[in-house]
Structure formats: structure tokens, C-alpha cells
Amino acid sequence: MTNEYRIESVSNAFIVIDDLGEPVGRYPTEEAAQQDIERCKKEDAMWETAKLLVDTAIKSHMKIHGVDRETAAYWINSALGGA
């Protein structure tokens, strides 16, 4: 899943809006807004990778320890500090 971002011009600034319609930031130039969109996309990609790694760990715990997904997820999230 990738988020879509758009730039809206508001008076003398540019606002980056995410796919939920929430403002991400306000910038003095369109170029600065575009740079922030690229930063947001990289951050989104890192979160997706992290979610895949956690999901793999959960599935491994389910298989190794013979527990359900909820229990395995609890163990993994506890080990991550409740993330």
C-alpha cells in the first residue's frame, strides 16, 4: 500500500495533503513541497518494510510455538516495546 500525496496552493504557500485529506506540511515553494512528498514516500516505504518484517516474525512464532496469531503478535509487539 502506498499513500498518495498532492500539493495544494494556498495564498503564498504550498500545502502537502495525504490521501486521507490531512495536511502533512506547509512550504514556501512548490519545490519544497515536492521534496517533502518524496521524503514521505521514503518513510512510507520504510514502514511497509518494517510491517512485513514483523508479520514474518509473527508467522514464524505461530509455526515454531504452535500459538495463534493474536498470541504471537502479542509476544512480538511486547518484545518491540509495544510498537
PyMOL Python script that loads the backbone (N, CA, C, O; Angstrom):
from pymol import cmd

cmd.read_pdbstr("""\
ATOM      1  N   MET A   1       0.832  -1.175   0.000  1.00  0.00           N
ATOM      2  CA  MET A   1       0.000   0.000   0.000  1.00  0.00           C
ATOM      3  C   MET A   1       0.878   1.240   0.000  1.00  0.00           C
ATOM      4  O   MET A   1       1.772   1.379   0.835  1.00  0.00           O
ATOM      5  N   THR A   2       0.619   2.135  -0.936  1.00  0.00           N
ATOM      6  CA  THR A   2       1.351   3.390  -0.962  1.00  0.00           C
ATOM      7  C   THR A   2       0.376   4.541  -0.846  1.00  0.00           C
ATOM      8  O   THR A   2      -0.690   4.548  -1.461  1.00  0.00           O
ATOM      9  N   ASN A   3       0.765   5.507  -0.048  1.00  0.00           N
ATOM     10  CA  ASN A   3      -0.066   6.688   0.115  1.00  0.00           C
ATOM     11  C   ASN A   3       0.149   7.623  -1.062  1.00  0.00           C
ATOM     12  O   ASN A   3       1.241   7.707  -1.624  1.00  0.00           O
ATOM     13  N   GLU A   4      -0.897   8.311  -1.415  1.00  0.00           N
ATOM     14  CA  GLU A   4      -0.814   9.318  -2.466  1.00  0.00           C
ATOM     15  C   GLU A   4      -0.821  10.690  -1.805  1.00  0.00           C
ATOM     16  O   GLU A   4      -1.562  10.925  -0.851  1.00  0.00           O
ATOM     17  N   TYR A   5      -0.009  11.571  -2.306  1.00  0.00           N
ATOM     18  CA  TYR A   5       0.086  12.919  -1.777  1.00  0.00           C
ATOM     19  C   TYR A   5      -0.193  13.909  -2.900  1.00  0.00           C
ATOM     20  O   TYR A   5       0.055  13.628  -4.072  1.00  0.00           O
ATOM     21  N   ARG A   6      -0.708  15.062  -2.521  1.00  0.00           N
ATOM     22  CA  ARG A   6      -0.929  16.109  -3.515  1.00  0.00           C
ATOM     23  C   ARG A   6      -0.512  17.442  -2.910  1.00  0.00           C
ATOM     24  O   ARG A   6      -0.417  17.593  -1.692  1.00  0.00           O
ATOM     25  N   ILE A   7      -0.269  18.391  -3.785  1.00  0.00           N
ATOM     26  CA  ILE A   7       0.120  19.726  -3.363  1.00  0.00           C
ATOM     27  C   ILE A   7      -1.020  20.676  -3.685  1.00  0.00           C
ATOM     28  O   ILE A   7      -1.544  20.690  -4.799  1.00  0.00           O
ATOM     29  N   GLU A   8      -1.395  21.472  -2.688  1.00  0.00           N
ATOM     30  CA  GLU A   8      -2.415  22.497  -2.893  1.00  0.00           C
ATOM     31  C   GLU A   8      -1.794  23.862  -2.626  1.00  0.00           C
ATOM     32  O   GLU A   8      -1.058  24.047  -1.657  1.00  0.00           O
ATOM     33  N   SER A   9      -2.096  24.792  -3.485  1.00  0.00           N
ATOM     34  CA  SER A   9      -1.615  26.158  -3.329  1.00  0.00           C
ATOM     35  C   SER A   9      -2.611  26.927  -2.466  1.00  0.00           C
ATOM     36  O   SER A   9      -3.804  26.968  -2.766  1.00  0.00           O
ATOM     37  N   VAL A  10      -2.111  27.533  -1.396  1.00  0.00           N
ATOM     38  CA  VAL A  10      -2.950  28.322  -0.503  1.00  0.00           C
ATOM     39  C   VAL A  10      -2.255  29.662  -0.275  1.00  0.00           C
ATOM     40  O   VAL A  10      -1.175  29.709   0.312  1.00  0.00           O
ATOM     41  N   SER A  11      -2.860  30.732  -0.729  1.00  0.00           N
ATOM     42  CA  SER A  11      -2.309  32.090  -0.734  1.00  0.00           C
ATOM     43  C   SER A  11      -0.856  32.053  -1.196  1.00  0.00           C
ATOM     44  O   SER A  11      -0.613  31.770  -2.369  1.00  0.00           O
ATOM     45  N   ASN A  12       0.112  32.323  -0.339  1.00  0.00           N
ATOM     46  CA  ASN A  12       1.509  32.353  -0.788  1.00  0.00           C
ATOM     47  C   ASN A  12       2.302  31.137  -0.308  1.00  0.00           C
ATOM     48  O   ASN A  12       3.520  31.215  -0.150  1.00  0.00           O
ATOM     49  N   ALA A  13       1.617  30.013  -0.074  1.00  0.00           N
ATOM     50  CA  ALA A  13       2.285  28.802   0.403  1.00  0.00           C
ATOM     51  C   ALA A  13       1.748  27.584  -0.341  1.00  0.00           C
ATOM     52  O   ALA A  13       0.768  27.667  -1.080  1.00  0.00           O
ATOM     53  N   PHE A  14       2.409  26.465  -0.128  1.00  0.00           N
ATOM     54  CA  PHE A  14       2.011  25.202  -0.730  1.00  0.00           C
ATOM     55  C   PHE A  14       1.854  24.183   0.397  1.00  0.00           C
ATOM     56  O   PHE A  14       2.741  24.028   1.236  1.00  0.00           O
ATOM     57  N   ILE A  15       0.727  23.499   0.403  1.00  0.00           N
ATOM     58  CA  ILE A  15       0.437  22.526   1.453  1.00  0.00           C
ATOM     59  C   ILE A  15       0.421  21.130   0.835  1.00  0.00           C
ATOM     60  O   ILE A  15      -0.192  20.906  -0.209  1.00  0.00           O
ATOM     61  N   VAL A  16       1.099  20.202   1.494  1.00  0.00           N
ATOM     62  CA  VAL A  16       1.081  18.803   1.080  1.00  0.00           C
ATOM     63  C   VAL A  16      -0.060  18.129   1.829  1.00  0.00           C
ATOM     64  O   VAL A  16      -0.155  18.221   3.053  1.00  0.00           O
ATOM     65  N   ILE A  17      -0.923  17.452   1.080  1.00  0.00           N
ATOM     66  CA  ILE A  17      -2.088  16.756   1.640  1.00  0.00           C
ATOM     67  C   ILE A  17      -1.926  15.260   1.363  1.00  0.00           C
ATOM     68  O   ILE A  17      -1.583  14.862   0.250  1.00  0.00           O
ATOM     69  N   ASP A  18      -2.180  14.425   2.398  1.00  0.00           N
ATOM     70  CA  ASP A  18      -2.086  12.973   2.188  1.00  0.00           C
ATOM     71  C   ASP A  18      -3.390  12.437   1.616  1.00  0.00           C
ATOM     72  O   ASP A  18      -4.340  13.187   1.392  1.00  0.00           O
ATOM     73  N   ASP A  19      -3.424  11.120   1.380  1.00  0.00           N
ATOM     74  CA  ASP A  19      -4.599  10.512   0.740  1.00  0.00           C
ATOM     75  C   ASP A  19      -5.833  10.490   1.635  1.00  0.00           C
ATOM     76  O   ASP A  19      -6.930  10.198   1.158  1.00  0.00           O
ATOM     77  N   LEU A  20      -5.677  10.792   2.923  1.00  0.00           N
ATOM     78  CA  LEU A  20      -6.819  10.883   3.829  1.00  0.00           C
ATOM     79  C   LEU A  20      -7.336  12.319   3.934  1.00  0.00           C
ATOM     80  O   LEU A  20      -8.298  12.591   4.654  1.00  0.00           O
ATOM     81  N   GLY A  21      -6.689  13.229   3.211  1.00  0.00           N
ATOM     82  CA  GLY A  21      -7.104  14.625   3.238  1.00  0.00           C
ATOM     83  C   GLY A  21      -6.490  15.435   4.368  1.00  0.00           C
ATOM     84  O   GLY A  21      -6.875  16.580   4.603  1.00  0.00           O
ATOM     85  N   GLU A  22      -5.529  14.832   5.068  1.00  0.00           N
ATOM     86  CA  GLU A  22      -4.870  15.508   6.182  1.00  0.00           C
ATOM     87  C   GLU A  22      -3.643  16.268   5.699  1.00  0.00           C
ATOM     88  O   GLU A  22      -2.872  15.744   4.896  1.00  0.00           O
ATOM     89  N   PRO A  23      -3.446  17.496   6.176  1.00  0.00           N
ATOM     90  CA  PRO A  23      -2.241  18.239   5.792  1.00  0.00           C
ATOM     91  C   PRO A  23      -1.001  17.615   6.420  1.00  0.00           C
ATOM     92  O   PRO A  23      -0.995  17.247   7.594  1.00  0.00           O
ATOM     93  N   VAL A  24       0.041  17.507   5.615  1.00  0.00           N
ATOM     94  CA  VAL A  24       1.309  16.947   6.077  1.00  0.00           C
ATOM     95  C   VAL A  24       2.260  18.077   6.460  1.00  0.00           C
ATOM     96  O   VAL A  24       3.000  17.975   7.439  1.00  0.00           O
ATOM     97  N   GLY A  25       2.231  19.145   5.684  1.00  0.00           N
ATOM     98  CA  GLY A  25       3.110  20.271   5.963  1.00  0.00           C
ATOM     99  C   GLY A  25       2.808  21.449   5.054  1.00  0.00           C
ATOM    100  O   GLY A  25       2.105  21.327   4.050  1.00  0.00           O
ATOM    101  N   ARG A  26       3.361  22.597   5.437  1.00  0.00           N
ATOM    102  CA  ARG A  26       3.179  23.841   4.689  1.00  0.00           C
ATOM    103  C   ARG A  26       4.564  24.328   4.273  1.00  0.00           C
ATOM    104  O   ARG A  26       5.491  24.330   5.082  1.00  0.00           O
ATOM    105  N   TYR A  27       4.708  24.743   3.007  1.00  0.00           N
ATOM    106  CA  TYR A  27       6.020  25.075   2.458  1.00  0.00           C
ATOM    107  C   TYR A  27       5.964  26.364   1.650  1.00  0.00           C
ATOM    108  O   TYR A  27       4.931  26.699   1.070  1.00  0.00           O
ATOM    109  N   PRO A  28       7.075  27.080   1.616  1.00  0.00           N
ATOM    110  CA  PRO A  28       7.097  28.359   0.902  1.00  0.00           C
ATOM    111  C   PRO A  28       7.142  28.215  -0.620  1.00  0.00           C
ATOM    112  O   PRO A  28       6.739  29.123  -1.346  1.00  0.00           O
ATOM    113  N   THR A  29       7.639  27.061  -1.101  1.00  0.00           N
ATOM    114  CA  THR A  29       7.730  26.856  -2.545  1.00  0.00           C
ATOM    115  C   THR A  29       7.157  25.497  -2.914  1.00  0.00           C
ATOM    116  O   THR A  29       7.080  24.587  -2.089  1.00  0.00           O
ATOM    117  N   GLU A  30       6.762  25.385  -4.165  1.00  0.00           N
ATOM    118  CA  GLU A  30       6.249  24.100  -4.654  1.00  0.00           C
ATOM    119  C   GLU A  30       7.358  23.053  -4.665  1.00  0.00           C
ATOM    120  O   GLU A  30       7.107  21.871  -4.428  1.00  0.00           O
ATOM    121  N   GLU A  31       8.577  23.489  -4.939  1.00  0.00           N
ATOM    122  CA  GLU A  31       9.720  22.569  -4.936  1.00  0.00           C
ATOM    123  C   GLU A  31       9.945  21.976  -3.546  1.00  0.00           C
ATOM    124  O   GLU A  31      10.216  20.781  -3.422  1.00  0.00           O
ATOM    125  N   ALA A  32       9.836  22.793  -2.508  1.00  0.00           N
ATOM    126  CA  ALA A  32       9.994  22.299  -1.136  1.00  0.00           C
ATOM    127  C   ALA A  32       8.878  21.311  -0.804  1.00  0.00           C
ATOM    128  O   ALA A  32       9.114  20.305  -0.135  1.00  0.00           O
ATOM    129  N   ALA A  33       7.668  21.597  -1.269  1.00  0.00           N
ATOM    130  CA  ALA A  33       6.547  20.684  -1.040  1.00  0.00           C
ATOM    131  C   ALA A  33       6.795  19.353  -1.740  1.00  0.00           C
ATOM    132  O   ALA A  33       6.523  18.295  -1.171  1.00  0.00           O
ATOM    133  N   GLN A  34       7.307  19.394  -2.968  1.00  0.00           N
ATOM    134  CA  GLN A  34       7.596  18.170  -3.712  1.00  0.00           C
ATOM    135  C   GLN A  34       8.687  17.353  -3.016  1.00  0.00           C
ATOM    136  O   GLN A  34       8.620  16.124  -2.980  1.00  0.00           O
ATOM    137  N   GLN A  35       9.686  18.037  -2.467  1.00  0.00           N
ATOM    138  CA  GLN A  35      10.747  17.343  -1.729  1.00  0.00           C
ATOM    139  C   GLN A  35      10.171  16.637  -0.503  1.00  0.00           C
ATOM    140  O   GLN A  35      10.598  15.534  -0.162  1.00  0.00           O
ATOM    141  N   ASP A  36       9.199  17.274   0.160  1.00  0.00           N
ATOM    142  CA  ASP A  36       8.595  16.630   1.321  1.00  0.00           C
ATOM    143  C   ASP A  36       7.770  15.421   0.913  1.00  0.00           C
ATOM    144  O   ASP A  36       7.723  14.429   1.640  1.00  0.00           O
ATOM    145  N   ILE A  37       7.124  15.493  -0.233  1.00  0.00           N
ATOM    146  CA  ILE A  37       6.383  14.322  -0.730  1.00  0.00           C
ATOM    147  C   ILE A  37       7.337  13.155  -0.929  1.00  0.00           C
ATOM    148  O   ILE A  37       7.019  12.022  -0.568  1.00  0.00           O
ATOM    149  N   GLU A  38       8.498  13.426  -1.497  1.00  0.00           N
ATOM    150  CA  GLU A  38       9.491  12.354  -1.693  1.00  0.00           C
ATOM    151  C   GLU A  38       9.947  11.791  -0.348  1.00  0.00           C
ATOM    152  O   GLU A  38      10.122  10.580  -0.209  1.00  0.00           O
ATOM    153  N   ARG A  39      10.140  12.661   0.639  1.00  0.00           N
ATOM    154  CA  ARG A  39      10.524  12.203   1.979  1.00  0.00           C
ATOM    155  C   ARG A  39       9.421  11.328   2.567  1.00  0.00           C
ATOM    156  O   ARG A  39       9.701  10.275   3.140  1.00  0.00           O
ATOM    157  N   CYS A  40       8.172  11.759   2.427  1.00  0.00           N
ATOM    158  CA  CYS A  40       7.041  10.988   2.947  1.00  0.00           C
ATOM    159  C   CYS A  40       6.958   9.614   2.289  1.00  0.00           C
ATOM    160  O   CYS A  40       6.692   8.620   2.963  1.00  0.00           O
ATOM    161  N   LYS A  41       7.183   9.553   0.988  1.00  0.00           N
ATOM    162  CA  LYS A  41       7.126   8.275   0.274  1.00  0.00           C
ATOM    163  C   LYS A  41       8.224   7.333   0.751  1.00  0.00           C
ATOM    164  O   LYS A  41       7.994   6.131   0.886  1.00  0.00           O
ATOM    165  N   LYS A  42       9.422   7.872   1.008  1.00  0.00           N
ATOM    166  CA  LYS A  42      10.511   7.035   1.526  1.00  0.00           C
ATOM    167  C   LYS A  42      10.163   6.521   2.921  1.00  0.00           C
ATOM    168  O   LYS A  42      10.413   5.358   3.241  1.00  0.00           O
ATOM    169  N   GLU A  43       9.590   7.387   3.745  1.00  0.00           N
ATOM    170  CA  GLU A  43       9.185   6.982   5.086  1.00  0.00           C
ATOM    171  C   GLU A  43       8.096   5.915   5.033  1.00  0.00           C
ATOM    172  O   GLU A  43       8.125   4.951   5.798  1.00  0.00           O
ATOM    173  N   ASP A  44       7.137   6.091   4.127  1.00  0.00           N
ATOM    174  CA  ASP A  44       6.079   5.091   3.944  1.00  0.00           C
ATOM    175  C   ASP A  44       6.680   3.738   3.567  1.00  0.00           C
ATOM    176  O   ASP A  44       6.257   2.702   4.079  1.00  0.00           O
ATOM    177  N   ALA A  45       7.662   3.753   2.673  1.00  0.00           N
ATOM    178  CA  ALA A  45       8.299   2.509   2.232  1.00  0.00           C
ATOM    179  C   ALA A  45       9.017   1.829   3.399  1.00  0.00           C
ATOM    180  O   ALA A  45       8.985   0.604   3.521  1.00  0.00           O
ATOM    181  N   MET A  46       9.663   2.623   4.256  1.00  0.00           N
ATOM    182  CA  MET A  46      10.345   2.040   5.418  1.00  0.00           C
ATOM    183  C   MET A  46       9.340   1.404   6.366  1.00  0.00           C
ATOM    184  O   MET A  46       9.597   0.327   6.904  1.00  0.00           O
ATOM    185  N   TRP A  47       8.191   2.056   6.583  1.00  0.00           N
ATOM    186  CA  TRP A  47       7.161   1.487   7.451  1.00  0.00           C
ATOM    187  C   TRP A  47       6.610   0.200   6.866  1.00  0.00           C
ATOM    188  O   TRP A  47       6.372  -0.760   7.598  1.00  0.00           O
ATOM    189  N   GLU A  48       6.403   0.167   5.555  1.00  0.00           N
ATOM    190  CA  GLU A  48       5.894  -1.055   4.912  1.00  0.00           C
ATOM    191  C   GLU A  48       6.877  -2.203   5.092  1.00  0.00           C
ATOM    192  O   GLU A  48       6.472  -3.336   5.353  1.00  0.00           O
ATOM    193  N   THR A  49       8.168  -1.913   4.954  1.00  0.00           N
ATOM    194  CA  THR A  49       9.193  -2.940   5.150  1.00  0.00           C
ATOM    195  C   THR A  49       9.169  -3.446   6.588  1.00  0.00           C
ATOM    196  O   THR A  49       9.249  -4.650   6.834  1.00  0.00           O
ATOM    197  N   ALA A  50       9.061  -2.527   7.526  1.00  0.00           N
ATOM    198  CA  ALA A  50       9.016  -2.911   8.940  1.00  0.00           C
ATOM    199  C   ALA A  50       7.793  -3.784   9.228  1.00  0.00           C
ATOM    200  O   ALA A  50       7.890  -4.770   9.958  1.00  0.00           O
ATOM    201  N   LYS A  51       6.645  -3.422   8.655  1.00  0.00           N
ATOM    202  CA  LYS A  51       5.432  -4.222   8.866  1.00  0.00           C
ATOM    203  C   LYS A  51       5.599  -5.628   8.304  1.00  0.00           C
ATOM    204  O   LYS A  51       5.140  -6.597   8.909  1.00  0.00           O
ATOM    205  N   LEU A  52       6.253  -5.746   7.150  1.00  0.00           N
ATOM    206  CA  LEU A  52       6.495  -7.065   6.572  1.00  0.00           C
ATOM    207  C   LEU A  52       7.407  -7.907   7.468  1.00  0.00           C
ATOM    208  O   LEU A  52       7.180  -9.104   7.640  1.00  0.00           O
ATOM    209  N   LEU A  53       8.432  -7.281   8.033  1.00  0.00           N
ATOM    210  CA  LEU A  53       9.337  -7.997   8.923  1.00  0.00           C
ATOM    211  C   LEU A  53       8.617  -8.472  10.186  1.00  0.00           C
ATOM    212  O   LEU A  53       8.817  -9.603  10.628  1.00  0.00           O
ATOM    213  N   VAL A  54       7.785  -7.613  10.760  1.00  0.00           N
ATOM    214  CA  VAL A  54       7.024  -8.001  11.952  1.00  0.00           C
ATOM    215  C   VAL A  54       6.050  -9.121  11.606  1.00  0.00           C
ATOM    216  O   VAL A  54       5.899 -10.068  12.378  1.00  0.00           O
ATOM    217  N   ASP A  55       5.393  -9.026  10.461  1.00  0.00           N
ATOM    218  CA  ASP A  55       4.453 -10.075  10.049  1.00  0.00           C
ATOM    219  C   ASP A  55       5.171 -11.413   9.879  1.00  0.00           C
ATOM    220  O   ASP A  55       4.639 -12.458  10.254  1.00  0.00           O
ATOM    221  N   THR A  56       6.371 -11.378   9.318  1.00  0.00           N
ATOM    222  CA  THR A  56       7.165 -12.600   9.154  1.00  0.00           C
ATOM    223  C   THR A  56       7.523 -13.181  10.516  1.00  0.00           C
ATOM    224  O   THR A  56       7.458 -14.395  10.710  1.00  0.00           O
ATOM    225  N   ALA A  57       7.897 -12.330  11.453  1.00  0.00           N
ATOM    226  CA  ALA A  57       8.225 -12.800  12.798  1.00  0.00           C
ATOM    227  C   ALA A  57       7.001 -13.415  13.472  1.00  0.00           C
ATOM    228  O   ALA A  57       7.110 -14.444  14.139  1.00  0.00           O
ATOM    229  N   ILE A  58       5.846 -12.793  13.302  1.00  0.00           N
ATOM    230  CA  ILE A  58       4.605 -13.330  13.887  1.00  0.00           C
ATOM    231  C   ILE A  58       4.306 -14.703  13.313  1.00  0.00           C
ATOM    232  O   ILE A  58       4.003 -15.637  14.055  1.00  0.00           O
ATOM    233  N   LYS A  59       4.390 -14.829  11.995  1.00  0.00           N
ATOM    234  CA  LYS A  59       4.118 -16.132  11.360  1.00  0.00           C
ATOM    235  C   LYS A  59       5.108 -17.189  11.823  1.00  0.00           C
ATOM    236  O   LYS A  59       4.729 -18.344  12.023  1.00  0.00           O
ATOM    237  N   SER A  60       6.369 -16.813  11.996  1.00  0.00           N
ATOM    238  CA  SER A  60       7.376 -17.761  12.482  1.00  0.00           C
ATOM    239  C   SER A  60       7.054 -18.223  13.899  1.00  0.00           C
ATOM    240  O   SER A  60       7.160 -19.410  14.208  1.00  0.00           O
ATOM    241  N   HIS A  61       6.661 -17.289  14.756  1.00  0.00           N
ATOM    242  CA  HIS A  61       6.299 -17.661  16.125  1.00  0.00           C
ATOM    243  C   HIS A  61       5.082 -18.572  16.144  1.00  0.00           C
ATOM    244  O   HIS A  61       5.016 -19.505  16.945  1.00  0.00           O
ATOM    245  N   MET A  62       4.136 -18.313  15.284  1.00  0.00           N
ATOM    246  CA  MET A  62       2.946 -19.171  15.213  1.00  0.00           C
ATOM    247  C   MET A  62       3.358 -20.598  14.885  1.00  0.00           C
ATOM    248  O   MET A  62       2.889 -21.555  15.502  1.00  0.00           O
ATOM    249  N   LYS A  63       4.250 -20.725  13.895  1.00  0.00           N
ATOM    250  CA  LYS A  63       4.669 -22.053  13.440  1.00  0.00           C
ATOM    251  C   LYS A  63       5.557 -22.739  14.482  1.00  0.00           C
ATOM    252  O   LYS A  63       5.338 -23.904  14.814  1.00  0.00           O
ATOM    253  N   ILE A  64       6.540 -22.032  14.990  1.00  0.00           N
ATOM    254  CA  ILE A  64       7.501 -22.621  15.926  1.00  0.00           C
ATOM    255  C   ILE A  64       6.857 -22.997  17.255  1.00  0.00           C
ATOM    256  O   ILE A  64       7.113 -24.074  17.793  1.00  0.00           O
ATOM    257  N   HIS A  65       6.017 -22.102  17.785  1.00  0.00           N
ATOM    258  CA  HIS A  65       5.466 -22.303  19.121  1.00  0.00           C
ATOM    259  C   HIS A  65       4.042 -22.849  19.126  1.00  0.00           C
ATOM    260  O   HIS A  65       3.481 -23.122  20.187  1.00  0.00           O
ATOM    261  N   GLY A  66       3.460 -23.007  17.946  1.00  0.00           N
ATOM    262  CA  GLY A  66       2.119 -23.562  17.859  1.00  0.00           C
ATOM    263  C   GLY A  66       1.054 -22.710  18.537  1.00  0.00           C
ATOM    264  O   GLY A  66       0.133 -23.230  19.168  1.00  0.00           O
ATOM    265  N   VAL A  67       1.192 -21.396  18.397  1.00  0.00           N
ATOM    266  CA  VAL A  67       0.213 -20.485  19.011  1.00  0.00           C
ATOM    267  C   VAL A  67      -0.588 -19.772  17.922  1.00  0.00           C
ATOM    268  O   VAL A  67      -0.223 -19.794  16.746  1.00  0.00           O
ATOM    269  N   ASP A  68      -1.678 -19.146  18.336  1.00  0.00           N
ATOM    270  CA  ASP A  68      -2.492 -18.406  17.375  1.00  0.00           C
ATOM    271  C   ASP A  68      -1.834 -17.061  17.047  1.00  0.00           C
ATOM    272  O   ASP A  68      -0.883 -16.638  17.704  1.00  0.00           O
ATOM    273  N   ARG A  69      -2.363 -16.409  16.018  1.00  0.00           N
ATOM    274  CA  ARG A  69      -1.780 -15.147  15.552  1.00  0.00           C
ATOM    275  C   ARG A  69      -1.805 -14.066  16.635  1.00  0.00           C
ATOM    276  O   ARG A  69      -0.843 -13.313  16.789  1.00  0.00           O
ATOM    277  N   GLU A  70      -2.901 -13.993  17.379  1.00  0.00           N
ATOM    278  CA  GLU A  70      -3.024 -12.968  18.414  1.00  0.00           C
ATOM    279  C   GLU A  70      -1.927 -13.113  19.476  1.00  0.00           C
ATOM    280  O   GLU A  70      -1.318 -12.124  19.883  1.00  0.00           O
ATOM    281  N   THR A  71      -1.683 -14.341  19.916  1.00  0.00           N
ATOM    282  CA  THR A  71      -0.648 -14.595  20.921  1.00  0.00           C
ATOM    283  C   THR A  71       0.732 -14.278  20.368  1.00  0.00           C
ATOM    284  O   THR A  71       1.537 -13.616  21.023  1.00  0.00           O
ATOM    285  N   ALA A  72       0.999 -14.759  19.155  1.00  0.00           N
ATOM    286  CA  ALA A  72       2.301 -14.495  18.538  1.00  0.00           C
ATOM    287  C   ALA A  72       2.516 -12.992  18.353  1.00  0.00           C
ATOM    288  O   ALA A  72       3.611 -12.487  18.604  1.00  0.00           O
ATOM    289  N   ALA A  73       1.487 -12.283  17.919  1.00  0.00           N
ATOM    290  CA  ALA A  73       1.596 -10.831  17.734  1.00  0.00           C
ATOM    291  C   ALA A  73       1.859 -10.143  19.069  1.00  0.00           C
ATOM    292  O   ALA A  73       2.653  -9.205  19.146  1.00  0.00           O
ATOM    293  N   TYR A  74       1.189 -10.612  20.120  1.00  0.00           N
ATOM    294  CA  TYR A  74       1.410 -10.047  21.452  1.00  0.00           C
ATOM    295  C   TYR A  74       2.864 -10.214  21.868  1.00  0.00           C
ATOM    296  O   TYR A  74       3.483  -9.269  22.356  1.00  0.00           O
ATOM    297  N   TRP A  75       3.417 -11.420  21.676  1.00  0.00           N
ATOM    298  CA  TRP A  75       4.814 -11.662  22.039  1.00  0.00           C
ATOM    299  C   TRP A  75       5.761 -10.756  21.252  1.00  0.00           C
ATOM    300  O   TRP A  75       6.663 -10.140  21.820  1.00  0.00           O
ATOM    301  N   ILE A  76       5.546 -10.684  19.955  1.00  0.00           N
ATOM    302  CA  ILE A  76       6.422  -9.867  19.114  1.00  0.00           C
ATOM    303  C   ILE A  76       6.309  -8.397  19.498  1.00  0.00           C
ATOM    304  O   ILE A  76       7.323  -7.721  19.671  1.00  0.00           O
ATOM    305  N   ASN A  77       5.082  -7.898  19.631  1.00  0.00           N
ATOM    306  CA  ASN A  77       4.900  -6.495  19.985  1.00  0.00           C
ATOM    307  C   ASN A  77       5.454  -6.181  21.367  1.00  0.00           C
ATOM    308  O   ASN A  77       5.962  -5.083  21.593  1.00  0.00           O
ATOM    309  N   SER A  78       5.361  -7.133  22.295  1.00  0.00           N
ATOM    310  CA  SER A  78       5.944  -6.936  23.625  1.00  0.00           C
ATOM    311  C   SER A  78       7.460  -6.826  23.532  1.00  0.00           C
ATOM    312  O   SER A  78       8.080  -5.998  24.200  1.00  0.00           O
ATOM    313  N   ALA A  79       8.037  -7.667  22.700  1.00  0.00           N
ATOM    314  CA  ALA A  79       9.492  -7.627  22.522  1.00  0.00           C
ATOM    315  C   ALA A  79       9.941  -6.342  21.855  1.00  0.00           C
ATOM    316  O   ALA A  79      11.066  -5.888  22.064  1.00  0.00           O
ATOM    317  N   LEU A  80       9.061  -5.751  21.050  1.00  0.00           N
ATOM    318  CA  LEU A  80       9.390  -4.491  20.380  1.00  0.00           C
ATOM    319  C   LEU A  80       9.119  -3.279  21.256  1.00  0.00           C
ATOM    320  O   LEU A  80       9.350  -2.145  20.835  1.00  0.00           O
ATOM    321  N   GLY A  81       8.643  -3.500  22.443  1.00  0.00           N
ATOM    322  CA  GLY A  81       8.319  -2.385  23.331  1.00  0.00           C
ATOM    323  C   GLY A  81       6.922  -1.863  23.126  1.00  0.00           C
ATOM    324  O   GLY A  81       6.639  -0.705  23.436  1.00  0.00           O
ATOM    325  N   GLY A  82       6.029  -2.707  22.600  1.00  0.00           N
ATOM    326  CA  GLY A  82       4.636  -2.309  22.423  1.00  0.00           C
ATOM    327  C   GLY A  82       4.383  -1.537  21.162  1.00  0.00           C
ATOM    328  O   GLY A  82       3.361  -0.858  21.059  1.00  0.00           O
ATOM    329  N   ALA A  83       5.280  -1.613  20.184  1.00  0.00           N
ATOM    330  CA  ALA A  83       5.128  -0.868  18.932  1.00  0.00           C
ATOM    331  C   ALA A  83       3.895  -1.238  18.173  1.00  0.00           C
ATOM    332  O   ALA A  83       3.642  -0.689  17.101  1.00  0.00           O
TER     333      ALA A  83
END
""", "prot")
cmd.dss("prot")
cmd.show_as("cartoon", "prot")
cmd.util.cbc("prot")
cmd.orient("prot")
